[in-house]
């Protein structure tokens, strides 16, 4: 079941004024497709996902946009109707597994709560399914884990439990918000291999938020590059990584360490978003800045089949290839 996000805008009320966190974000996740959203910290990745899933804090407001999933607009939906979709049709894997698990309930009770929110099954059947799912995610003593508490788990095991909870009801779309940030490097690959394998085996779709370009290169079909709450570039991973069109995407890829090459860094920082964005928000850090960038917000336009970019440049002619310079 595909997801179609169009022109989402999200604002937050703060003591410093209104923050424009998401500014007209649009992208798609097709059936059976794994899509990665990348960008610096503060680029609006997680806020975009929380907007789609109805998880925005009380200080936040979604001022416009749609997120169509199975013919239903998640943004316009009532909270109680959206809760029926979360968990059952859309699984969510949180960044911090210990924040996602209740510390005072046995894990068996937490599996029961997830299932009974959507289906009428007795405790014996829920336990059978939970044990099977824990086995699928690589937990070798599922009975002991199921009867225990979250604090008894290592970080890697806790994330496996969260994955099992997210996939328990076989959702058609899995959303993972930086699912390996809290884990050490040796466990990260195991978890990502596990998630992608389970999703592909079930012919499901996945949307993964990350700041790690290597994760996108190894696991995703398409990539959405975000900056200041806007989509800068959107396209197939192989094409974008081989020939990025947007100067920001180019800068991100050039900043990846490579053997025998000096590390290239992107200077400056994200601008403050406590005012209505005008023009291209990347202009102060962009070596190709033009007068029009100060005045006009570049629309997200299709420049070739399956490739979209938000830039005033003739990107195919004026933005150099990744290997240049």
Backbone torsions as a table, in degrees:
resi	resn	phi	psi	omega
1	UNK	NA	124.5	-172.8
2	UNK	-85.1	158.7	176.8
3	UNK	-120.0	130.0	179.7
4	UNK	-124.1	109.6	-179.0
5	UNK	-102.1	130.7	-177.5
6	UNK	-136.0	120.0	166.6
7	UNK	55.1	43.5	178.5
8	UNK	-75.3	132.4	174.2
9	UNK	-128.3	130.2	-178.1
10	UNK	-131.4	133.9	-179.1
11	UNK	-121.3	153.1	175.2
12	UNK	-128.3	135.6	175.2
13	UNK	-85.1	125.7	177.8
14	UNK	-134.6	170.9	177.8
15	UNK	-66.7	-21.0	179.0
16	UNK	-92.5	5.6	-179.1
17	UNK	114.5	-172.5	-178.6
18	UNK	-83.1	127.4	179.6
19	UNK	-97.9	126.7	179.5
20	UNK	-92.7	88.1	-170.3
21	UNK	-81.8	-36.3	179.1
22	UNK	-128.1	129.4	-168.6
23	UNK	-130.3	75.9	175.1
24	UNK	77.7	46.5	-178.1
25	UNK	-80.4	133.7	176.5
26	UNK	-137.9	135.9	173.2
27	UNK	-168.2	171.0	179.6
28	UNK	-129.0	151.2	168.5
29	UNK	-125.1	111.1	-176.8
30	UNK	-80.6	168.9	177.5
31	UNK	-59.0	129.2	178.2
32	UNK	69.3	15.1	-175.5
33	UNK	-102.3	142.0	174.1
34	UNK	-107.8	116.2	-175.0
35	UNK	-117.0	132.6	177.1
36	UNK	-107.8	137.5	173.3
37	UNK	-109.0	122.6	-176.8
38	UNK	-124.0	162.9	179.4
39	UNK	156.1	165.5	178.6
40	UNK	-64.6	162.6	172.0
41	UNK	-58.3	132.4	-178.5
42	UNK	91.7	6.1	-178.7
43	UNK	-83.8	-4.7	175.3
44	UNK	98.4	12.3	-177.1
45	UNK	-62.9	-56.0	-176.3
46	UNK	-68.7	-36.0	178.8
47	UNK	-63.5	-38.0	177.0
48	UNK	-60.4	-46.7	-179.7
49	UNK	-65.5	-43.0	178.8
50	UNK	-63.8	-32.7	176.2
51	UNK	-64.3	-43.3	-179.1
52	UNK	-65.1	-39.5	-174.1
53	UNK	-91.5	3.4	179.6
54	UNK	71.4	33.1	-176.7
55	UNK	-112.8	19.5	179.4
56	UNK	-71.7	139.7	177.9
57	UNK	-63.6	163.9	-176.3
58	UNK	-62.5	-23.6	179.1
59	UNK	-78.7	-8.2	-177.6
60	UNK	-101.2	152.5	178.7
61	UNK	-139.3	131.9	173.1
62	UNK	-88.6	110.7	-172.7
63	UNK	-88.5	-21.0	178.2
64	UNK	-165.0	167.2	174.9
65	UNK	112.8	165.9	178.0
66	UNK	-134.8	154.7	173.8
67	UNK	-138.5	95.4	-173.2
68	UNK	-91.2	123.4	-179.0
69	UNK	-132.7	113.9	-177.3
70	UNK	60.2	35.6	179.2
71	UNK	80.2	4.5	-179.4
72	UNK	-117.4	138.4	179.4
73	UNK	-87.5	109.8	-178.6
74	UNK	-65.4	-30.8	-178.3
75	UNK	-68.7	-41.8	-176.8
76	UNK	-82.5	-8.5	-173.6
77	UNK	-73.3	146.5	174.1
78	UNK	-67.3	151.6	-175.4
79	UNK	-57.4	-42.0	-177.2
80	UNK	-68.8	-31.7	176.1
81	UNK	-73.3	-36.0	178.5
82	UNK	-67.4	-34.7	178.6
83	UNK	-63.3	-28.2	177.9
84	UNK	-70.4	-25.9	-179.9
85	UNK	-86.6	-43.2	177.8
86	UNK	-62.7	128.4	-179.2
87	UNK	96.6	-48.7	-178.0
88	UNK	-84.1	-45.4	-178.0
89	UNK	-111.2	-26.0	176.0
90	UNK	-124.3	115.4	176.8
91	UNK	-92.8	143.5	-176.5
92	UNK	-124.5	124.0	176.6
93	UNK	-108.0	112.4	-173.9
94	UNK	-79.4	161.1	-179.2
95	UNK	-66.8	-41.9	-177.5
96	UNK	-109.5	105.5	-176.2
97	UNK	-62.4	-35.6	-178.7
98	UNK	-72.4	-25.5	173.4
99	UNK	-74.7	-23.6	-179.0
100	UNK	-86.8	-18.6	-178.4
101	UNK	-101.2	141.4	178.8
102	UNK	-77.5	121.5	-174.8
103	UNK	-72.5	-17.3	-174.7
104	UNK	-105.6	-0.6	177.6
105	UNK	-110.7	140.6	171.9
106	UNK	-60.5	150.2	-178.5
107	UNK	-62.6	-30.9	177.3
108	UNK	-59.6	-41.4	178.2
109	UNK	-66.0	-35.8	-179.8
110	UNK	-68.6	-37.0	173.8
111	UNK	-64.6	-41.0	178.0
112	UNK	-61.2	-42.9	-179.0
113	UNK	-62.3	-41.0	179.8
114	UNK	-63.9	-48.0	-176.3
115	UNK	-68.3	-45.2	-175.4
116	UNK	-71.4	-15.0	174.1
117	UNK	-70.1	-16.4	-175.3
118	UNK	-129.4	-25.2	-175.3
119	UNK	-138.1	153.8	177.8
120	UNK	-98.0	95.7	177.5
121	UNK	-130.0	148.4	178.7
122	UNK	-79.9	166.8	-174.4
123	UNK	-61.1	-37.0	-178.6
124	UNK	-63.8	-42.7	-178.6
125	UNK	-71.1	-38.5	177.4
126	UNK	-62.5	-41.0	179.7
127	UNK	-64.4	-40.9	179.0
128	UNK	-60.7	-46.1	-179.4
129	UNK	-67.4	-37.6	179.4
130	UNK	-65.0	-42.6	178.3
131	UNK	-62.7	-41.3	178.5
132	UNK	-63.5	-42.9	-179.3
133	UNK	-67.8	-39.3	176.7
134	UNK	-62.4	-35.0	174.8
135	UNK	-65.8	-39.0	179.3
136	UNK	-62.7	-33.4	-178.0
137	UNK	-90.1	10.7	171.0
138	UNK	88.2	21.3	175.8
139	UNK	-91.6	120.7	-168.9
140	UNK	-83.3	-22.8	176.2
141	UNK	-123.0	70.1	-173.4
142	UNK	-62.6	-32.2	179.9
143	UNK	-63.2	-45.6	-179.4
144	UNK	-64.0	-42.9	-179.7
145	UNK	-65.1	-44.4	-177.0
146	UNK	-62.6	-32.2	-178.5
147	UNK	-90.4	3.1	-178.7
148	UNK	-104.3	-166.4	-178.0
149	UNK	-117.6	163.6	-176.3
150	UNK	-61.1	-37.6	-175.4
151	UNK	-67.4	-12.1	179.6
152	UNK	-86.3	-1.4	-175.1
153	UNK	-102.3	150.5	168.7
154	UNK	-75.8	169.7	179.7
155	UNK	-60.4	-42.9	-179.8
156	UNK	-65.4	-41.2	179.0
157	UNK	-68.0	-39.0	178.3
158	UNK	-61.7	-40.1	178.6
159	UNK	-67.7	-34.9	176.0
160	UNK	-64.0	-38.9	176.9
161	UNK	-64.2	-42.0	178.7
162	UNK	-63.4	-38.7	176.8
163	UNK	-63.4	-42.9	178.2
164	UNK	-61.3	-41.8	177.2
165	UNK	-63.0	-41.3	-177.6
166	UNK	-67.2	-31.9	-176.6
167	UNK	-99.4	1.3	-173.3
168	UNK	-56.3	-39.5	-175.9
169	UNK	-101.1	16.4	176.5
170	UNK	53.5	59.5	-179.6
171	UNK	-67.1	154.9	179.7
172	UNK	-83.7	-19.5	177.3
173	UNK	-131.1	130.1	176.5
174	UNK	-112.4	127.5	177.9
175	UNK	-111.1	123.6	-179.0
176	UNK	-121.5	118.5	-178.1
177	UNK	-99.5	97.5	-178.4
178	UNK	44.1	62.3	-170.1
179	UNK	-70.6	-7.5	-178.6
180	UNK	-121.0	10.0	-176.2
181	UNK	-58.9	-39.2	-175.0
182	UNK	-86.5	5.1	-174.0
183	UNK	-108.5	154.9	176.6
184	UNK	-75.2	164.4	-170.6
185	UNK	-60.0	-37.6	-176.6
186	UNK	-66.5	-27.2	-179.0
187	UNK	-90.2	-26.3	-176.0
188	UNK	-56.3	-48.6	-177.9
189	UNK	-64.0	-40.2	178.4
190	UNK	-58.6	-44.6	-177.9
191	UNK	-67.7	-43.9	-179.5
192	UNK	-67.2	-40.0	174.9
193	UNK	-59.5	-42.2	-178.8
194	UNK	-63.3	-49.7	-178.1
195	UNK	-60.7	-50.9	-175.9
196	UNK	-64.6	-37.7	179.1
197	UNK	-65.2	-46.5	179.6
198	UNK	-62.4	-40.8	-179.5
199	UNK	-66.1	-45.9	-178.0
200	UNK	-70.2	-37.2	178.5
201	UNK	-61.0	-35.3	-179.6
202	UNK	-90.6	3.4	-179.7
203	UNK	54.4	44.9	178.7
204	UNK	-102.6	173.2	177.0
205	UNK	-104.4	155.9	177.9
206	UNK	-142.2	142.0	173.4
207	UNK	-121.0	115.7	-176.9
208	UNK	-117.7	129.0	179.0
209	UNK	-99.3	129.9	-177.6
210	UNK	-158.1	159.3	170.5
211	UNK	-106.2	2.2	-175.9
212	UNK	-98.2	108.3	-178.8
213	UNK	-65.9	-27.7	177.5
214	UNK	-64.1	-36.7	177.2
215	UNK	-61.3	-45.6	-180.0
216	UNK	-64.3	-43.3	-178.4
217	UNK	-61.9	-36.2	-174.2
218	UNK	-89.2	-22.8	-170.2
219	UNK	-124.0	-16.9	-170.2
220	UNK	-106.7	155.1	175.0
221	UNK	-89.2	-40.2	-179.2
222	UNK	-131.8	158.0	179.9
223	UNK	-130.0	139.9	174.5
224	UNK	-116.2	117.5	-178.5
225	UNK	-97.5	120.6	-178.2
226	UNK	-112.6	149.7	177.1
227	UNK	-151.5	125.6	178.5
228	UNK	51.8	42.7	176.1
229	UNK	74.3	18.2	178.1
230	UNK	-130.3	152.7	174.1
231	UNK	-84.8	119.9	178.2
232	UNK	-89.4	-38.4	-179.4
233	UNK	-153.0	149.2	-177.0
234	UNK	-148.3	124.6	179.3
235	UNK	179.8	177.0	176.5
236	UNK	-57.9	139.4	-175.3
237	UNK	-56.4	-48.2	-176.3
238	UNK	-61.2	-39.9	-178.5
239	UNK	-71.1	-44.7	-178.1
240	UNK	-66.2	-41.4	-178.1
241	UNK	-73.0	-28.9	178.3
242	UNK	-81.3	-36.9	-176.3
243	UNK	-145.4	76.5	178.3
244	UNK	-65.2	142.4	-179.3
245	UNK	-97.2	-36.8	-177.0
246	UNK	-85.8	138.4	178.6
247	UNK	-55.3	-31.9	178.9
248	UNK	-70.5	-43.7	176.5
249	UNK	-61.0	-40.2	177.4
250	UNK	-61.2	-44.2	-179.4
251	UNK	-64.6	-39.6	178.6
252	UNK	-61.8	-45.2	-177.7
253	UNK	-69.7	-33.9	177.6
254	UNK	-69.7	-21.4	-178.7
255	UNK	-82.1	-6.0	177.9
256	UNK	-73.5	127.3	-179.6
257	UNK	-59.7	136.9	177.7
258	UNK	-132.8	140.1	-178.4
259	UNK	-60.7	130.5	176.1
260	UNK	80.1	3.5	-179.4
261	UNK	-123.0	144.8	176.9
262	UNK	-68.1	142.3	179.5
263	UNK	-71.4	126.6	178.1
264	UNK	-100.9	130.3	-177.7
265	UNK	-112.5	155.6	177.0
266	UNK	-97.5	113.3	-177.4
267	UNK	-72.6	169.5	178.2
268	UNK	75.9	-168.9	-178.5
269	UNK	-148.9	169.2	178.5
270	UNK	-61.6	138.2	178.0
271	UNK	-73.5	159.9	175.3
272	UNK	-71.0	143.0	-175.6
273	UNK	-114.4	32.4	179.9
274	UNK	-93.1	29.4	174.0
275	UNK	-150.5	158.7	179.3
276	UNK	-60.1	120.2	-178.3
277	UNK	-61.5	134.9	177.7
278	UNK	-130.0	136.3	179.8
279	UNK	72.9	-164.5	178.2
280	UNK	-85.7	121.1	-177.3
281	UNK	-73.5	-10.7	177.5
282	UNK	-90.5	-2.1	-169.7
283	UNK	-59.9	-35.6	-177.3
284	UNK	-70.7	-15.0	-179.7
285	UNK	-113.3	3.8	-172.2
286	UNK	-98.8	127.1	178.7
287	UNK	-74.1	-7.4	-177.2
288	UNK	-110.5	22.5	-176.4
289	UNK	-58.7	137.8	177.0
290	UNK	-126.4	167.4	-179.9
291	UNK	-58.1	-38.1	-177.1
292	UNK	-64.5	-25.1	-179.1
293	UNK	-64.9	-27.2	179.8
294	UNK	-76.0	-24.9	-169.9
295	UNK	-109.3	-31.9	-169.9
296	UNK	-122.4	129.7	175.2
297	UNK	-76.6	120.4	-179.4
298	UNK	-69.4	130.1	178.5
299	UNK	-74.6	157.0	174.0
300	UNK	-79.3	108.9	-173.2
301	UNK	-121.7	151.5	178.1
302	UNK	-83.8	121.9	-177.9
303	UNK	-104.4	-17.2	174.5
304	UNK	-162.1	163.5	-177.5
305	UNK	-53.3	118.8	179.1
306	UNK	81.5	-1.2	-179.6
307	UNK	-115.8	127.1	177.3
308	UNK	-126.0	146.7	-179.6
309	UNK	-148.9	146.7	178.2
310	UNK	-111.7	88.3	-175.8
311	UNK	-160.1	144.9	178.1
312	UNK	-79.5	-16.0	-178.2
313	UNK	-70.6	158.1	164.1
314	UNK	-79.6	87.5	-164.5
315	UNK	-61.1	-32.9	-178.5
316	UNK	-71.5	-20.5	-177.6
317	UNK	-106.7	-34.8	-168.7
318	UNK	-102.4	-18.1	178.0
319	UNK	-95.5	124.6	-176.4
320	UNK	-69.2	164.3	176.8
321	UNK	-74.2	167.0	-176.3
322	UNK	-61.7	-33.4	-176.1
323	UNK	-80.4	-10.6	-178.3
324	UNK	-74.4	146.6	171.7
325	UNK	55.3	NA	NA
